[in-house]
Amino acid sequence: MSAKLWSVPPLWRGETVFILAGGASVLGQDLSALAGSHVIAINSAWRTYPHADVLFFADSRWWTKFHPDFAGLIVTTCEWSDKRIRNLKKIAPGKGLAESPDRLALQTTSVTGAINLAVHFGAARIVLLGVDGQIVQGRRHHHDEAYPWPLVKGCFDKHAAEFKAIAPSLAKLGVEVINANPNSAIDVWPKLSFGDVVSMLQRLPLKPSLVVMSMYGMGDCIHERAVVRELMKTNDVELQTYYTSMFHDLEAEGLRVTMVDRPNLPPRIRDAGNAAQPVSRAQAAPAKLRPHDIKIGYDHAQTKRHGTLLDGMFGSVGMQVPERPDFSLPVKPEWRDRARKLVQEAVNAEGANREAKESSMAKPWMIYRPIVINATWPCPSRSPDPEAYAALYRSIKDRFFTVSVCDLTQKGEEIVGEEQDADLKLHRGEADFETLAGLFAEAALVFGNAGFTPIMAQAVGTPNICVYGGNESYRFTNVCGAHLAPTLPIEPVKPCECFDRHHKCDKTIDLAKAVPLVETFAIEHGATPRILVFGTTYVDTPDKAKLAEQWQALHEDLNPGAHLLLVDSASPEWWCEDGSPKPDDTMPGCQIYSFPDNIGHLARGGKDGWGRAFCKGLEMAIDGQYDYVVHIEGDSLFSKPVLPIIRKMMAGGVPAASVPVAGTKRNEHGWVETGLMFFSVDYLWQTKFIERYDWWNRTRSPTPEKVIFDLIGEDLRMLPLKAERGDRGQITAENAAGLDWITHCAPEALDAFVEFAMPPEPVEAETPAAPDVPLVKLNFGCGTNKLDGWQNFDAEIDITRPLPFPENHADFIYAEHVVEHVDYTQALKFFAECRRVLKPGGVIRICVPSLENIRLRGDQAYFDFTRKWGPSADMRGAMHAIIFAHGHKAIWSQGLLEACLYFAGFEDVVPAEQHCSSHAGLIDVEGHHRVIGEKFNWIESAIAEGRK
């Protein structure tokens, strides 16, 4: 059976095309000058220039013998059945070149076919390289791979005759041909040196015009942004489209957008461009469009042949899909503002649910897309099973403020299955495209089904869950954008790839497997996990009662979203004289679970009372269906918020964490610091941790620290925190503030620790307060991260030169991912300049990419992400990218950054976490995560603060 013929698209209309043939005159030529040009390589000539756009062959013997590993487009006239190859029909060149784009004229030389191929691509000028018409210096080719077939006698004469036969066709078409070998025996076309050709072309216009017809569906148009981006690299592109706003950034780069106005086919959603069209579209005369040169599209056969819908789009215009197709969509700040305003106005409307108002502020947002079917493109087979869809949505909805989005005012659009509850329903087309993009970008998570929803989420970088029905599968649709945003596909047990809109597909979903996947993904990428912070206590003195109050006050302040619990062993301070527990309001805001007795401590001849209380807290976390539980022993204090630590555990798949044992009277080995522990609750349940600890049968030895260390084993990770026991009396009021966790300390050390971690509220002055003076906050290297209330500077200030500010001028200085663009000496001078500019007590915050963090934190998803800048998708490749790409001139680590700030004169130099700071003015100042995502930003960033 003959291979299906390909039709060559005129992608290179008006451009210059180089044809690299095999002649030895190419030896010694600097082919790097071809960079950015279109190149068709013939046979093994591609080995000399592997960056060629197209490999053309017309000899099946050559393909069979060499079978090249060529990454670009491969074209032949040999009717070869290989999915990588595009087939064209061969015709005799007696009457000149083939006019039909699925045919090539050639007979004795592949150069003729390559010339015809360049003409089909739209070339206005063809430059021949290696067309010598003779043996040069005893060689017949310039590449290293010798042909085993002998040279046919008289072949060069036949080649020359064939070139003369096609020359009139080229002249008629107005195509200029130049032979870039002055010594060539072929004299059909003018001859110039390769250097002269390159010099001439540098003086010519760079990009020819290309008119492109867009697709109709909103998701397809977002996808095609990747195609348009590639076309714009070599063409001056005019895009005819139903939508305008989704191409705003490409317009800024030179794309010309023309609105398609068809009264019988209105856009699926209004935007700034199409909303300006006449209201009565049926009565309006649509503007006449220029004829388009190419049309982006795909059909089911193309999709299956190329691999994905997006690959099919690239194939429709004759291009290979890039390794990481980029249809990312920058969301304007005003779009985000409109989204926030829309939600705020809706929840504040008269009669709105009070709980919805509160949750819109306290919970992260999730965009929910109901299953809908519409009359424009009815495809019932694509819809997932509505009951399974609802069950998956309900399994996570309470963790979020949910915004349900559809437009039931469109003709024929209706919800499939039972309409689900949501905190806010935008079902009447309230959001235009710009606002919708803002909603998707502001959301922590998107939950939807196949269609535009996962594509929009990927384009704006928001983690998303896509539930599939029939018709198509993840591997054909949304896998191509998974590198842009974390994507969880939930597919039927038997995914159907029928591409039949009315097929009775089996849409059965295994909920037992799917629900845990959805819950885990939601927690890791969007939702705030449910956290229980608990301590084990025995309060028998006023000092211990005060410590319990400090414990509660700290964690109410640091962890507002967590639930607090104290597990008490019959504390005298909390029990009445008659033996009954005191009222529950003993410590308002903190739950207290009290055992009716105190069974003592193993070391003092009792039972494992500590283990009983510890296990009770873990048990209550399991029974309460929390996601994570943190044990901060009741006689200890911890000054860090627990959520950032848990986020890191989630990102790294860490089930249990603690801190190194420090401050004990003797060095302990095989111990875990039980006074500060973090657990995944699912891990506790799955490993039957409480049963294996077996506190009720415990004997005096080994200690709980050793038992738990052995139980957790390799699942335990140590946190880089400053934690210490005061067993040697070494923790004092003077040094306590320098630690993150302390225990076994004198009351004055505990007081100093609390005062540093939670400074007292300022006392209202008796005299009238001085007028407020706005804080001076300087943001250097801001890029697009322009902070409200800050003076934002980018390229207009050179940080290698003295800063244009007086001494003692600023309260805060922030520089994110900019210092690595100068060398170390310049960075130290910049730090010193920042210290000069800061007021006494002013604070600097610096964020840099850390080579060390990439080695310690990097995962495969991050390595895949950095592949576009590195040589390989692994740790060394990612390290290579951060060292050599992006214009970086220095390599940083957390420790080096802190040391340099100290050297520059700063005091109290401390590491910091993303979005967190002990200074209110420096909370949530980051912007780099909006470019590469929270997880990748955490993997590669080191942050430090210092005080003048």
MARDO-448780 format. One record per residue (C-alpha): y, z, x. Coordinates in steps of 0.05 Angstrom, whole numbers, padded with zeros to 5 digits, always signed. Example, Ala and Ser with C-alpha at 12.3 -4.5 7.8 and 13.67 -1.06 7.14 Angstrom:
2
-00090+00156+00246;-00021+00143+00273;
***
This chain:
948
+00000+00000+00000;+00069-00019+00028;+00117+00037+00046;+00176+00046+00000;+00238+00010+00026;+00301+00048+00043;+00370+00023+00027;+00419+00034+00084;+00483+00070+00060;+00550+00048+00088;+00564+00116+00120;+00600+00088+00181;+00647+00041+00145;+00701+00015+00191;+00674+00053+00252;+00649+00034+00321;+00574+00037+00332;+00540+00037+00401;+00472+00005+00408;+00433+00033+00466;+00381-00018+00488;+00333-00011+00546;+00366-00053+00601;+00372-00021+00670;+00448-00031+00673;+00454+00036+00637;+00431+00072+00701;+00489+00111+00730;+00532+00107+00667;+00561+00173+00642;+00536+00172+00570;+00570+00238+00555;+00629+00194+00534;+00587+00176+00472;+00595+00246+00444;+00624+00242+00374;+00607+00168+00368;+00552+00136+00326;+00493+00113+00369;+00431+00073+00351;+00378+00079+00406;+00323+00027+00411;+00252+00050+00429;+00248+00096+00490;+00323+00089+00505;+00332+00152+00463;+00305+00192+00522;+00367+00175+00562;+00412+00197+00504;+00373+00244+00457;+00436+00258+00416;+00433+00189+00384;+00442+00187+00309;+00387+00136+00296;+00323+00114+00332;+00303+00043+00314;+00237+00009+00332;+00205-00056+00310;+00141-00053+00350;+00084-00011+00321;+00050-00010+00389;+00108+00029+00418;+00106+00081+00362;+00031+00089+00367;+00033+00100+00442;+00095+00144+00450;+00104+00177+00381;+00171+00207+00401;+00196+00276+00382;+00264+00251+00359;+00306+00298+00317;+00352+00246+00284;+00341+00190+00233;+00283+00142+00249;+00284+00071+00222;+00233+00015+00229;+00212-00052+00202;+00138-00037+00213;+00122-00009+00144;+00101+00058+00175;+00076+00113+00128;+00109+00174+00157;+00157+00219+00118;+00204+00222+00178;+00213+00146+00179;+00257+00101+00136;+00226+00032+00125;+00263-00034+00120;+00236-00104+00108;+00237-00153+00167;+00262-00224+00155;+00273-00283+00202;+00343-00289+00232;+00346-00365+00224;+00402-00361+00172;+00437-00303+00204;+00437-00229+00188;+00404-00200+00126;+00455-00183+00071;+00410-00137+00030;+00414-00064+00055;+00338-00057+00052;+00325-00116+00100;+00337-00130+00174;+00337-00197+00210;+00300-00200+00276;+00245-00239+00310;+00240-00234+00386;+00285-00173+00402;+00297-00106+00369;+00370-00111+00389;+00381-00162+00332;+00352-00113+00282;+00394-00056+00310;+00457-00099+00303;+00438-00115+00230;+00426-00040+00218;+00495-00023+00246;+00526-00075+00199;+00491-00044+00139;+00519+00024+00161;+00589-00008+00155;+00606-00018+00228;+00670-00055+00243;+00656-00057+00318;+00589-00057+00356;+00584-00041+00429;+00520-00062+00465;+00493-00020+00522;+00434-00043+00564;+00433-00114+00536;+00425-00146+00605;+00385-00210+00590;+00353-00203+00659;+00318-00157+00708;+00368-00111+00744;+00351-00086+00814;+00277-00096+00801;+00278-00055+00737;+00272-00076+00665;+00293-00008+00634;+00336+00053+00648;+00292+00107+00617;+00236+00143+00652;+00181+00121+00605;+00153+00054+00629;+00124+00005+00579;+00052-00014+00593;+00060-00085+00566;+00079-00142+00613;+00144-00179+00604;+00134-00243+00562;+00153-00305+00600;+00218-00336+00575;+00235-00275+00531;+00307-00270+00555;+00321-00342+00535;+00292-00328+00466;+00336-00266+00460;+00398-00305+00477;+00381-00358+00425;+00371-00305+00372;+00438-00273+00388;+00472-00342+00381;+00438-00349+00313;+00467-00285+00285;+00536-00291+00317;+00566-00332+00260;+00545-00279+00209;+00580-00225+00249;+00643-00268+00255;+00643-00282+00181;+00638-00207+00166;+00694-00192+00215;+00650-00148+00258;+00671-00146+00331;+00616-00144+00384;+00627-00123+00456;+00574-00126+00511;+00588-00065+00556;+00557-00098+00617;+00603-00147+00654;+00543-00174+00692;+00499-00187+00632;+00465-00255+00627;+00480-00254+00552;+00547-00290+00542;+00549-00295+00466;+00601-00239+00461;+00659-00214+00504;+00639-00169+00563;+00674-00107+00587;+00655-00048+00630;+00632+00014+00594;+00692+00052+00621;+00741+00000+00595;+00707+00003+00526;+00714+00079+00523;+00787+00075+00545;+00801+00023+00492;+00768+00063+00436;+00807+00125+00454;+00870+00088+00434;+00843+00068+00365;+00844+00107+00300;+00788+00157+00298;+00762+00160+00227;+00751+00105+00176;+00761+00116+00101;+00702+00134+00057;+00704+00144-00019;+00649+00191-00044;+00628+00203-00116;+00609+00276-00129;+00555+00304-00174;+00566+00336-00242;+00530+00404-00243;+00569+00463-00216;+00512+00486-00171;+00501+00415-00145;+00574+00409-00128;+00573+00475-00089;+00511+00450-00052;+00543+00383-00036;+00598+00419+00002;+00549+00417+00060;+00543+00341+00055;+00618+00331+00050;+00629+00375+00111;+00583+00330+00152;+00615+00266+00125;+00684+00292+00143;+00664+00297+00217;+00664+00221+00222;+00703+00196+00162;+00768+00204+00125;+00736+00225+00059;+00762+00219-00012;+00718+00259-00060;+00717+00241-00133;+00697+00304-00170;+00699+00343-00235;+00721+00405-00198;+00777+00417-00148;+00782+00490-00130;+00713+00494-00099;+00737+00446-00045;+00803+00481-00029;+00785+00497+00043;+00760+00427+00057;+00825+00399+00028;+00862+00441+00079;+00819+00406+00133;+00838+00336+00107;+00791+00322+00048;+00825+00283-00008;+00803+00305-00077;+00810+00260-00138;+00796+00290-00206;+00744+00255-00250;+00766+00255-00322;+00715+00231-00372;+00730+00252-00444;+00657+00248-00464;+00634+00291-00405;+00680+00350-00393;+00670+00396-00333;+00623+00455-00341;+00678+00504-00322;+00753+00499-00318;+00790+00507-00253;+00861+00499-00227;+00853+00423-00225;+00814+00403-00286;+00848+00455-00331;+00912+00417-00320;+00882+00355-00355;+00906+00338-00425;+00884+00386-00480;+00862+00330-00526;+00815+00297-00476;+00786+00249-00528;+00855+00219-00539;+00874+00215-00466;+00863+00154-00424;+00826+00175-00361;+00856+00155-00295;+00824+00095-00262;+00784+00114-00200;+00776+00073-00137;+00707+00043-00129;+00665+00092-00089;+00627+00073-00026;+00571+00123-00033;+00547+00172-00086;+00516+00239-00071;+00454+00253-00113;+00380+00265-00114;+00320+00254-00158;+00254+00289-00162;+00220+00238-00117;+00274+00247-00064;+00269+00322-00069;+00194+00323-00057;+00200+00271-00002;+00257+00306+00035;+00237+00379+00021;+00294+00410-00020;+00348+00389-00069;+00399+00394-00013;+00356+00353+00034;+00353+00301-00021;+00429+00300-00025;+00434+00287+00049;+00380+00234+00043;+00418+00199-00012;+00474+00184+00037;+00427+00169+00095;+00438+00233+00134;+00391+00285+00162;+00403+00355+00137;+00429+00402+00191;+00387+00460+00215;+00434+00508+00179;+00468+00469+00123;+00536+00500+00109;+00559+00501+00037;+00593+00569+00046;+00655+00577+00002;+00714+00618+00027;+00742+00660-00031;+00816+00666-00033;+00845+00738-00037;+00881+00720-00102;+00814+00699-00133;+00787+00768-00117;+00850+00800-00146;+00841+00760-00210;+00769+00783-00215;+00787+00856-00206;+00844+00849-00256;+00799+00816-00308;+00748+00873-00302;+00802+00926-00304;+00836+00897-00365;+00769+00890-00401;+00746+00962-00389;+00815+00990-00405;+00820+00951-00470;+00826+00992-00533;+00758+01016-00556;+00725+01004-00489;+00668+01049-00469;+00694+01109-00429;+00630+01111-00389;+00641+01037-00371;+00711+01053-00346;+00684+01108-00301;+00625+01068-00275;+00669+01008-00258;+00704+01053-00208;+00644+01094-00183;+00588+01043-00180;+00580+00978-00141;+00585+00915-00184;+00526+00871-00202;+00536+00803-00234;+00482+00789-00286;+00469+00719-00311;+00432+00716-00377;+00381+00662-00387;+00419+00606-00423;+00404+00537-00447;+00457+00485-00462;+00461+00417-00494;+00491+00382-00433;+00428+00389-00391;+00372+00421-00433;+00315+00445-00389;+00274+00497-00425;+00219+00493-00373;+00266+00522-00320;+00281+00586-00358;+00240+00646-00334;+00198+00688-00381;+00252+00727-00419;+00212+00792-00426;+00195+00795-00352;+00267+00776-00335;+00293+00833-00378;+00245+00882-00347;+00266+00864-00277;+00340+00869-00295;+00331+00937-00329;+00295+00965-00268;+00360+00964-00229;+00417+00958-00278;+00434+01032-00281;+00449+01033-00207;+00507+00985-00218;+00567+00969-00260;+00538+00906-00292;+00580+00846-00311;+00543+00795-00354;+00572+00725-00348;+00561+00663-00391;+00602+00618-00437;+00574+00616-00507;+00635+00577-00530;+00607+00514-00497;+00573+00465-00543;+00500+00482-00550;+00499+00541-00501;+00457+00600-00524;+00421+00659-00493;+00345+00654-00487;+00309+00718-00508;+00339+00784-00527;+00411+00795-00504;+00412+00852-00453;+00460+00910-00448;+00514+00907-00395;+00575+00949-00378;+00619+00888-00388;+00603+00822-00423;+00644+00760-00405;+00609+00714-00454;+00668+00674-00481;+00689+00635-00419;+00739+00688-00397;+00729+00670-00324;+00751+00603-00296;+00719+00579-00231;+00768+00616-00186;+00758+00682-00222;+00683+00672-00226;+00680+00661-00150;+00722+00724-00142;+00673+00763-00186;+00613+00738-00145;+00648+00755-00080;+00669+00825-00102;+00599+00841-00128;+00549+00879-00087;+00491+00840-00118;+00479+00780-00163;+00419+00778-00210;+00405+00711-00241;+00357+00652-00252;+00354+00582-00225;+00417+00542-00233;+00486+00552-00204;+00480+00628-00199;+00440+00636-00134;+00478+00577-00103;+00546+00609-00118;+00521+00677-00091;+00497+00645-00027;+00561+00606-00019;+00605+00668-00023;+00556+00710+00018;+00532+00759-00035;+00460+00785-00035;+00424+00757-00096;+00359+00760-00135;+00335+00696-00168;+00279+00697-00220;+00245+00630-00230;+00209+00600-00289;+00180+00530-00285;+00204+00460-00268;+00222+00478-00195;+00209+00531-00143;+00247+00570-00091;+00222+00526-00034;+00252+00464-00067;+00318+00495-00087;+00349+00558-00059;+00312+00567+00007;+00363+00521+00040;+00418+00573+00030;+00381+00637+00047;+00415+00638+00116;+00482+00646+00081;+00465+00709+00041;+00402+00753+00032;+00362+00721-00024;+00301+00750-00060;+00260+00698-00099;+00216+00725-00156;+00169+00670-00176;+00112+00664-00227;+00042+00679-00205;+00031+00603-00206;+00097+00570-00187;+00105+00504-00222;+00139+00446-00186;+00132+00394-00241;+00206+00374-00245;+00193+00362-00318;+00247+00393-00362;+00201+00402-00422;+00135+00419-00387;+00096+00479-00414;+00097+00515-00347;+00059+00580-00336;+00116+00630-00325;+00075+00693-00318;+00106+00743-00269;+00066+00800-00238;+00114+00856-00254;+00073+00908-00217;+00090+00870-00153;+00158+00844-00172;+00192+00908-00196;+00184+00946-00129;+00210+00884-00092;+00271+00880-00137;+00285+00955-00132;+00279+00956-00056;+00323+00894-00048;+00376+00922-00094;+00379+00988-00057;+00380+00956+00012;+00431+00903-00003;+00474+00927-00059;+00463+00992-00096;+00481+01061-00073;+00414+01096-00064;+00400+01160-00102;+00405+01216-00050;+00385+01289-00054;+00414+01335+00000;+00380+01402+00001;+00377+01464+00044;+00328+01522+00048;+00361+01590+00045;+00353+01665+00047;+00419+01699+00035;+00419+01773+00050;+00487+01786+00082;+00559+01768+00065;+00562+01723+00127;+00502+01684+00101;+00533+01680+00032;+00596+01651+00063;+00553+01601+00103;+00520+01578+00039;+00588+01566+00008;+00610+01528+00070;+00547+01486+00066;+00562+01468-00005;+00636+01454+00006;+00622+01408+00065;+00572+01366+00028;+00612+01362-00036;+00668+01334+00007;+00627+01288+00052;+00575+01263+00002;+00608+01256-00066;+00552+01211-00092;+00494+01256-00071;+00462+01312-00111;+00461+01381-00077;+00405+01431-00080;+00391+01498-00047;+00320+01523-00049;+00324+01599-00044;+00272+01651-00029;+00293+01710-00072;+00359+01722-00036;+00386+01793-00049;+00457+01765-00052;+00437+01720-00110;+00395+01769-00151;+00417+01823-00199;+00397+01896-00190;+00346+01890-00246;+00310+01835-00207;+00333+01777-00250;+00368+01717-00219;+00443+01713-00224;+00473+01661-00272;+00469+01587-00253;+00544+01586-00238;+00533+01626-00174;+00551+01563-00137;+00580+01513-00187;+00565+01440-00170;+00502+01456-00131;+00434+01466-00163;+00397+01528-00139;+00322+01533-00144;+00301+01606-00134;+00231+01631-00119;+00218+01699-00151;+00193+01727-00086;+00199+01720-00011;+00131+01709+00022;+00161+01719+00091;+00155+01680+00155;+00092+01664+00194;+00122+01690+00259;+00133+01757+00226;+00065+01765+00195;+00078+01733+00128;+00060+01665+00100;+00096+01599+00109;+00156+01615+00066;+00199+01563+00102;+00146+01510+00089;+00141+01529+00016;+00217+01520+00007;+00219+01456+00048;+00162+01425+00010;+00194+01446-00057;+00257+01407-00039;+00216+01346-00021;+00176+01354-00085;+00240+01357-00127;+00264+01293-00093;+00199+01258-00112;+00199+01285-00183;+00272+01268-00191;+00258+01195-00170;+00309+01197-00114;+00309+01143-00061;+00324+01187-00001;+00324+01261+00013;+00361+01297+00068;+00343+01367+00091;+00401+01404+00122;+00376+01475+00132;+00417+01527+00095;+00435+01564+00159;+00462+01500+00191;+00523+01455+00181;+00528+01379+00186;+00595+01343+00192;+00574+01270+00179;+00567+01234+00112;+00494+01218+00100;+00502+01151+00065;+00519+01109+00128;+00459+01139+00164;+00414+01122+00105;+00442+01052+00102;+00420+01042+00174;+00352+01070+00158;+00346+01021+00100;+00368+00962+00143;+00319+00980+00198;+00261+01000+00153;+00262+01071+00182;+00222+01119+00137;+00239+01185+00173;+00294+01207+00221;+00318+01269+00257;+00356+01288+00320;+00331+01307+00390;+00317+01381+00398;+00373+01413+00439;+00398+01483+00451;+00332+01521+00446;+00318+01578+00494;+00264+01537+00528;+00250+01463+00530;+00206+01443+00472;+00159+01384+00472;+00124+01351+00413;+00177+01380+00367;+00219+01352+00311;+00285+01385+00292;+00266+01407+00222;+00336+01434+00208;+00362+01362+00200;+00315+01311+00171;+00322+01246+00132;+00265+01217+00091;+00251+01157+00048;+00223+01188-00015;+00175+01131-00025;+00148+01145+00045;+00136+01218+00027;+00099+01197-00036;+00058+01142-00004;+00037+01184+00056;+00022+01247+00014;+00066+01285+00063;+00068+01350+00023;-00007+01353+00014;-00018+01339+00088;+00032+01393+00110;-00010+01441+00067;+00038+01500+00072;-00006+01545+00030;-00061+01545+00082;-00016+01547+00143;-00030+01596+00200;+00018+01623+00252;+00006+01567+00301;+00026+01511+00309;+00098+01517+00286;+00127+01475+00230;+00165+01434+00282;+00100+01413+00316;+00061+01402+00251;+00115+01356+00222;+00123+01319+00288;+00049+01303+00287;+00049+01284+00214;+00106+01233+00222;+00085+01206+00289;+00112+01137+00305;+00148+01133+00238;+00201+01182+00265;+00266+01154+00293;+00318+01195+00331;+00391+01191+00309;+00446+01185+00362;+00481+01249+00339;+00507+01309+00376;+00462+01364+00346;+00448+01431+00377;+00418+01499+00364;+00458+01559+00390;+00396+01597+00412;+00428+01613+00480;+00494+01634+00450;+00527+01573+00480;+00561+01547+00416;+00629+01579+00408;+00692+01570+00366;+00721+01529+00424;+00665+01477+00429;+00634+01475+00360;+00680+01420+00335;+00651+01372+00387;+00582+01373+00354;+00556+01338+00291;+00504+01391+00271;+00499+01464+00290;+00455+01523+00273;+00441+01594+00298;+00515+01605+00312;+00565+01662+00307;+00609+01661+00243;+00671+01643+00283;+00636+01580+00310;+00616+01560+00240;+00688+01571+00216;+00716+01527+00271;+00664+01473+00256;+00683+01472+00182;+00757+01472+00197;+00749+01411+00242;+00703+01374+00194;+00744+01392+00132;+00816+01410+00150;+00849+01459+00102;+00896+01431+00049;+00968+01435+00073;+01007+01493+00044;+01066+01472+00002;+01130+01484+00040;+01181+01531+00009;+01238+01486+00032;+01247+01417+00003;+01202+01367+00036;+01232+01314+00080;+01231+01244+00051;+01166+01207+00065;+01169+01161+00125;+01120+01103+00120;+01066+01104+00172;+01070+01049+00224;+01003+01014+00228;+00991+00955+00274;+00931+00908+00265;+00920+00862+00325;+00877+00799+00322;+00874+00804+00246;+00852+00732+00231;+00842+00732+00155;+00835+00808+00152;+00907+00822+00132;+00910+00895+00112;+00957+00922+00059;+01009+00969+00088;+00996+00944+00159;+01035+00899+00205;+00984+00844+00216;+00986+00802+00279;+00941+00746+00303;+00956+00691+00355;+01031+00707+00353;+01018+00768+00398;+00983+00757+00464;+00945+00822+00479;+00943+00804+00554;+01018+00815+00557;+01061+00876+00544;+01065+00892+00470;+01133+00879+00439;+01141+00950+00412;+01178+01012+00439;+01143+01075+00462;+01120+01126+00410;+01126+01074+00355;+01060+01070+00316;+01015+01119+00280;+00953+01075+00280;+00930+01014+00319;+00869+00973+00299;+00837+00914+00336;+00773+00884+00309;+00732+00833+00348;+00790+00811+00392;+00784+00851+00457;+00721+00813+00477;+00764+00750+00483;+00799+00777+00546;+00769+00802+00611;+00758+00876+00627;+00822+00884+00668;+00864+00854+00612;+00828+00898+00561;+00844+00961+00600;+00917+00939+00605;+00917+00927+00530;+00889+00997+00516;+00942+01027+00561;+00996+00988+00524;+00968+01013+00458;+00973+01084+00483;+01045+01073+00503;+01062+01045+00435;+01027+01101+00396;+01063+01164+00376;+01036+01230+00403;+00974+01244+00361;+00969+01170+00341;+00900+01140+00336;+00870+01075+00362;+00808+01043+00331;+00773+00987+00369;+00714+00945+00345;+00677+00898+00392;+00610+00861+00392;+00559+00902+00430;+00504+00870+00472;+00468+00937+00471;+00469+00941+00395;+00440+00872+00389;+00382+00893+00434;+00371+00958+00396;+00385+00935+00325;+00374+00860+00321;+00322+00833+00273;+00294+00763+00259;+00344+00749+00204;+00401+00762+00253;+00367+00720+00307;+00361+00663+00258;+00435+00671+00240;+00457+00667+00313;+00412+00607+00329;+00470+00559+00317;+00506+00588+00379;+00446+00606+00422;+00387+00569+00453;+00333+00604+00412;+00322+00645+00349;+00303+00709+00384;+00335+00770+00417;+00353+00734+00482;+00381+00676+00442;+00425+00724+00402;+00448+00758+00466;+00463+00690+00497;+00506+00674+00436;+00547+00738+00439;+00558+00729+00514;+00574+00655+00520;+00596+00632+00450;+00659+00644+00409;+00705+00644+00470;+00681+00713+00493;+00701+00734+00563;+00672+00804+00567;+00607+00840+00547;+00614+00907+00513;+00571+00966+00492;+00587+01030+00454;+00587+01073+00517;+00629+01024+00557;+00681+01019+00501;+00687+01095+00496;+00692+01102+00572;+00747+01050+00576;+00788+01083+00521;+00781+01150+00558;+00800+01117+00624;+00862+01088+00589;+00885+01159+00573;+00859+01172+00503;+00832+01240+00482;+00778+01257+00431;+00745+01189+00441;+00688+01185+00389;+00642+01132+00361;+00654+01110+00290;+00615+01076+00235;+00636+01016+00194;+00684+01034+00138;+00683+01108+00160;+00733+01150+00197;+00758+01221+00200;+00828+01191+00192;+00844+01168+00121;+00887+01111+00148;+00828+01080+00184;+00777+01081+00128;+00753+01012+00104;+00797+00972+00151;+00740+00926+00172;+00741+00852+00156;+00687+00821+00201;+00632+00839+00151;+00664+00792+00101;+00650+00735+00150;+00579+00752+00172;+00555+00805+00122;+00549+00881+00126;+00481+00882+00160;+00496+00831+00214;+00563+00865+00227;+00528+00932+00235;+00477+00901+00282;+00528+00871+00330;+00589+00917+00325;+00608+00979+00366;+00668+01020+00342;+00706+01076+00376;+00768+01116+00362;+00814+01155+00407;+00876+01199+00400;+00938+01197+00443;
***
